Amino acid sequence: KIWLRPEIALQFKAGQYCTIGAEGIERPYSIASSPVESEIELFIELIPYPDGELTPVLHKLSVGDVVTMRPRAKGLFVLKPEFENHVMISTVTGVAPFVSMLREHLGNPTNGHRFFVFEGASYLDEFGYDQELVDISNTQDEITFIPTVSRPNDKANALWTGEAGRVNGIFESHVETYSLNASNTVVYACGHPLMIEDVRRRVEGTGMEFVEERFWKEDEG
């Protein structure tokens, strides 16, 4: 996680992304902070050289170092308030826009909305916001958080006691358990492109709205 203090405040909607850069390299990253927070919070996965170009540079930065930031946030991956049920599916850093949406909701609650946050990872130490989301889920009746690991038998996950399997493979059974009204439910997907495509396929024909974040096409490394 990194926190940025723009010289000029960045105006954005929860769920949008900003483009930052260093050493002449720029990449877009979803914003995890809410629009009313004074700092821009990002959740960035380190992609080592040679596949990653910017993230190794960011990983080495210290407090007080300077990065560039384009003056406008972008993206259509924002909350759809016309729906009552919000099913949010992510892998690892893809949870960032959902954290932003939930923080905004907690600061300005909207009656009648329910949020179901699913996050998948290979290893339990990849959940950057698990404690925050668990706490929110435990204290807010309208918010449910369900994390899952895809490699439950790996020794790195020896302490894991939660759901097991890929996030795109478990969300359907939970949605059925909650008996959500399909016409009043929107499914969001952010993260690994193959996960997004599989969720899209599973949602087709259900009557639920589907929204995906696709800025990964711009190459996040």
Phi and psi in degrees as a GROMACS rama.xvg file:
@    title "Ramachandran Plot"
@    xaxis  label "Phi"
@    yaxis  label "Psi"
@TYPE xy
-132.348  152.448  ILE-2
-122.399  131.516  TRP-3
-116.776  142.977  LEU-4
-115.539  94.5274  ARG-5
-64.5493  144.751  PRO-6
-64.5011  -34.817  GLU-7
-119.574  127.105  ILE-8
-52.6113  134.076  ALA-9
-90.5648  120.446  LEU-10
-88.4403  130.312  GLN-11
-156.215  163.978  PHE-12
-101.626  146.682  LYS-13
-56.9912  127.075  ALA-14
107.982  -16.8417  GLY-15
-80.8656  173.178  GLN-16
-124.999  159.465  TYR-17
-119.724  160.572  CYS-18
-113.705  119.405  THR-19
-118.825  164.451  ILE-20
-154.006  163.3  GLY-21
-159.811  143.881  ALA-22
53.1912  36.4439  GLU-23
80.1841  4.98831  GLY-24
-111.522  133.31  ILE-25
-123.323  144.632  GLU-26
-147.493  151.741  ARG-27
-89.4887  142.339  PRO-28
-139.603  135.49  TYR-29
-63.2482  145.111  SER-30
-92.0741  130.138  ILE-31
-93.8559  -24.8319  ALA-32
-73.2181  160.023  SER-33
-83.6654  161.413  SER-34
-61.9128  -16.5309  PRO-35
-96.4546  -4.54071  VAL-36
-76.0766  148.653  GLU-37
-77.3898  -21.2637  SER-38
-114.711  152.332  GLU-39
-91.3926  117.419  ILE-40
-102.594  129.307  GLU-41
-124.704  148.198  LEU-42
-119.773  105.463  PHE-43
-120.732  128.539  ILE-44
-85.3611  129.588  GLU-45
-72.1206  119.85  LEU-46
-111.469  106.269  ILE-47
-63.0798  158.851  PRO-48
-59.7582  150.264  TYR-49
-89.7329  -6.65911  PRO-50
-67.9765  -40.2972  ASP-51
-95.1884  140.306  GLY-52
-112.185  -50.0402  GLU-53
-85.924  -39.9723  LEU-54
-60.7933  -35.5111  THR-55
-63.9113  -33.5228  PRO-56
-67.5559  -46.8455  VAL-57
-62.2161  -36.8549  LEU-58
-62.9384  -26.6284  HIS-59
-91.1193  -6.56564  LYS-60
-70.0755  154.36  LEU-61
-116.823  167.183  SER-62
-57.2004  130.001  VAL-63
99.204  -14.9491  GLY-64
-68.7004  160.03  ASP-65
-112.72  136.522  VAL-66
-125.806  164.459  VAL-67
-91.4635  155.878  THR-68
-146.07  126.721  MET-69
-64.6304  146.637  ARG-70
-72.7896  -10.6476  PRO-71
-125.068  133.766  ARG-72
-79.8589  153.396  ALA-73
-135.14  172.444  LYS-74
119.015  142.853  GLY-75
-103.992  6.51149  LEU-76
-85.4525  75.871  PHE-77
-126.764  165.127  VAL-78
-62.0559  138.579  LEU-79
-102.944  94.2308  LYS-80
-67.6997  -13.1467  PRO-81
-73.1352  -12.1836  GLU-82
-99.6989  150.025  PHE-83
-86.7974  -41.7043  GLU-84
-104.529  128.124  ASN-85
-119.804  107.449  HIS-86
-99.5825  113.953  VAL-87
-111.8  115.914  MET-88
-116.973  129.328  ILE-89
-146.835  162.728  SER-90
-122.772  128.371  THR-91
44.2714  -113.118  VAL-92
-68.6716  -12.7354  THR-93
-64.8205  -7.9315  GLY-94
-77.5567  -15.7262  VAL-95
-52.5672  -51.0721  ALA-96
-63.2851  -28.8156  PRO-97
-71.665  -35.8076  PHE-98
-61.0915  -43.246  VAL-99
-60.693  -45.2718  SER-100
-62.3228  -42.2282  MET-101
-69.0765  -40.0178  LEU-102
-61.4038  -40.7811  ARG-103
-65.5202  -41.5395  GLU-104
-60.4917  -43.2809  HIS-105
-65.5224  -31.6576  LEU-106
-77.1862  -24.5635  GLY-107
-146.567  74.3245  ASN-108
-58.0881  142.998  PRO-109
-114.846  116.147  THR-110
-63.5023  141.699  ASN-111
92.0323  -8.43997  GLY-112
-91.5906  141.358  HIS-113
-125.967  142.616  ARG-114
-124.823  130.514  PHE-115
-123.523  107.975  PHE-116
-103.903  117.595  VAL-117
-111.598  127.555  PHE-118
-130.67  129.051  GLU-119
-111.805  147.435  GLY-120
-152.732  160.287  ALA-121
-75.8877  -37.9513  SER-122
-130.816  148.178  TYR-123
-64.2323  -24.6055  LEU-124
-79.9944  3.93296  ASP-125
-91.3499  -4.60557  GLU-126
-83.1544  97.6057  PHE-127
-75.6544  -20.457  GLY-128
-125.319  20.1324  TYR-129
-60.6631  -42.6752  ASP-130
-67.2759  -42.0825  GLN-131
-60.493  -44.5471  GLU-132
-70.8273  -36.1662  LEU-133
-63.2756  -44.9533  VAL-134
-61.7644  -43.3319  ASP-135
-63.3707  -44.765  ILE-136
-61.8896  -35.4266  SER-137
-75.9662  -21.2139  ASN-138
-110.718  -14.8923  THR-139
-117.749  114.329  GLN-140
-60.9298  -27.2016  ASP-141
-87.2568  -0.617879  GLU-142
-120.736  129.305  ILE-143
-125.687  130.094  THR-144
-116.342  127.048  PHE-145
-130.462  100.592  ILE-146
-90.3276  154.879  PRO-147
-147.029  146.042  THR-148
-111.334  141.19  VAL-149
-89.0409  -9.67275  SER-150
-127.185  66.03  ARG-151
-64.1859  -22.9722  PRO-152
-90.6027  -3.1515  ASN-153
-69.984  140.91  ASP-154
-61.1804  -24.8071  LYS-155
-67.6033  -18.3155  ALA-156
-107.784  24.2401  ASN-157
-58.8654  -30.1249  ALA-158
-89.8321  -0.277607  LEU-159
-75.0393  132.7  TRP-160
-127.124  6.19557  THR-161
-92.5563  -155.063  GLY-162
-63.5566  152.231  GLU-163
-128.383  140.355  ALA-164
121.91  169.247  GLY-165
-71.7898  142.867  ARG-166
-61.1201  -33.9453  VAL-167
-72.7097  -10.2941  ASN-168
-99.348  -9.99495  GLY-169
-111.787  -18.8845  ILE-170
-67.421  -30.8233  PHE-171
-61.3532  -43.5762  GLU-172
-65.5751  -35.8521  SER-173
-69.3299  -42.0223  HIS-174
-59.7481  -38.8296  VAL-175
-65.3026  -39.1622  GLU-176
-62.1539  -37.6654  THR-177
-77.2989  -8.95916  TYR-178
52.0777  51.3275  SER-179
-75.4753  140.751  LEU-180
-72.8165  113.041  ASN-181
-57.8369  -39.2524  ALA-182
-70.2702  -14.6309  SER-183
-116.231  26.2335  ASN-184
-127.909  135.656  THR-185
-121.57  135.682  VAL-186
-109.058  124.789  VAL-187
-108.451  143.342  TYR-188
-135.352  131.794  ALA-189
-145.778  131.483  CYS-190
141.119  -136.527  GLY-191
-61.8204  131.428  HIS-192
-58.9939  -34.3539  PRO-193
-68.991  -34.9404  LEU-194
-63.415  -45.4494  MET-195
-59.575  -45.4561  ILE-196
-64.6911  -36.7942  GLU-197
-70.0156  -40.1214  ASP-198
-63.7022  -41.9164  VAL-199
-55.7019  -46.254  ARG-200
-61.8297  -40.6212  ARG-201
-71.0404  -29.3082  ARG-202
-81.2909  -28.4112  VAL-203
-54.0183  131.444  GLU-204
85.8502  -1.95658  GLY-205
-88.4642  -18.0236  THR-206
93.7572  -6.55691  GLY-207
-86.1946  144.264  MET-208
-71.3373  146.391  GLU-209
-127.974  132.47  PHE-210
-132.219  135.867  VAL-211
-129.4  150.68  GLU-212
-95.1198  125.921  GLU-213
-124.496  14.5528  ARG-214
-70.6672  -10.0599  PHE-215
-58.9283  -18.4647  TRP-216
-62.506  -20.3029  LYS-217
-82.5593  0.407127  GLU-218
76.2203  99.4303  ASP-219
-77.661  -18.4824  GLU-220
